[in-house]
Amino acid sequence: MGAGTYWQTSRWHIEGEYMRKNYAHNSFTPVNAVEAFKKGVVPSISEQNKIVLELVAHF
């Protein structure tokens, strides 16, 4: 089970997601997880030379 959302422009992509993980046969205790992701693009003259910056956080 989970839910997520994102926001995007020409330079930024930001998303967040919540997950509830349940394991088969009660192998592990169920857990809650939150993930955040941000990606930015630094514009350049050439599409091939663009710089992409990424930041990912797991909680």
Backbone hydrogen bonds in HBPLUS format (Angstrom, degrees):
<---DONOR---> <-ACCEPTOR-->    atom                        ^
c    i                          cat <-CA-CA->   ^        H-A-AA   ^      H-
h    n   atom  resd res      DA  || num        DHA   H-A  angle D-A-AA Bond
n    s   type  num  typ     dist DA aas  dist angle  dist       angle   num
A0020-ARG N   A0001-MET O   2.85 MM  19  5.37 167.7  1.86 158.0 157.3     1
A0003-ALA N   A0018-TYR O   2.90 MM  15  5.34 149.8  1.99 143.6 151.9     2
A0018-TYR N   A0003-ALA O   2.75 MM  15  5.34 166.7  1.77 166.7 171.5     3
A0005-THR N   A0016-GLY O   2.97 MM  11  5.65 154.7  2.03 157.6 163.8     4
A0016-GLY N   A0005-THR O   2.98 MM  11  5.65 157.8  2.03 157.0 162.5     5
A0007-TRP N   A0014-ILE O   2.76 MM   7  5.29 150.1  1.84 155.6 164.9     6
A0014-ILE N   A0007-TRP O   2.88 MM   7  5.29 169.1  1.89 162.1 165.9     7
A0009-THR N   A0012-TRP O   2.84 MM   3  5.21 160.2  1.88 150.9 154.7     8
A0041-VAL N   A0011-ARG O   2.89 MM  30  5.05 150.3  1.98 145.5 151.2     9
A0013-HIS N   A0039-LYS O   2.86 MM  26  5.12 143.7  1.99 151.7 158.5    10
A0039-LYS N   A0013-HIS O   2.80 MM  26  5.12 151.8  1.87 150.1 158.8    11
A0015-GLU N   A0037-PHE O   2.85 MM  22  5.25 162.1  1.89 153.5 157.4    12
A0037-PHE N   A0015-GLU O   2.89 MM  22  5.25 159.4  1.94 157.5 156.8    13
A0017-GLU N   A0035-GLU O   2.87 MM  18  5.20 147.3  1.98 153.6 158.5    14
A0035-GLU N   A0017-GLU O   2.89 MM  18  5.20 160.4  1.93 150.9 156.2    15
A0019-MET N   A0033-ALA O   2.81 MM  14  5.08 158.5  1.85 152.0 154.5    16
A0033-ALA N   A0019-MET O   2.78 MM  14  5.08 154.9  1.85 157.1 159.6    17
A0021-LYS N   A0031-VAL O   2.85 MM  10  5.34 157.6  1.90 158.0 163.8    18
A0031-VAL N   A0021-LYS O   3.05 MM  10  5.34 150.4  2.14 143.3 151.6    19
A0026-ASN N   A0023-TYR O   3.30 MM   3  5.52 138.4  2.49 134.7 128.1    20
A0027-SER N   A0024-ALA O   3.11 MM   3  6.06 150.4  2.20 128.8 132.0    21
A0059-PHE N   A0034-VAL O   2.81 MM  25  5.16 163.8  1.83 164.9 165.2    22
A0036-ALA N   A0057-ALA O   2.94 MM  21  5.25 164.7  1.97 154.1 158.6    23
A0057-ALA N   A0036-ALA O   2.91 MM  21  5.25 164.8  1.93 158.1 158.9    24
A0038-LYS N   A0055-LEU O   2.86 MM  17  5.19 157.7  1.91 155.0 160.7    25
A0055-LEU N   A0038-LYS O   2.84 MM  17  5.19 148.4  1.94 157.8 163.4    26
A0040-GLY N   A0053-LEU O   2.84 MM  13  5.10 156.8  1.89 144.8 152.8    27
A0053-LEU N   A0040-GLY O   2.79 MM  13  5.10 171.0  1.80 158.4 161.4    28
A0042-VAL N   A0051-ILE O   2.89 MM   9  5.23 167.2  1.90 157.4 161.4    29
A0049-ASN N   A0046-SER O   3.12 MM   3  5.36 143.4  2.26 104.2 114.1    30
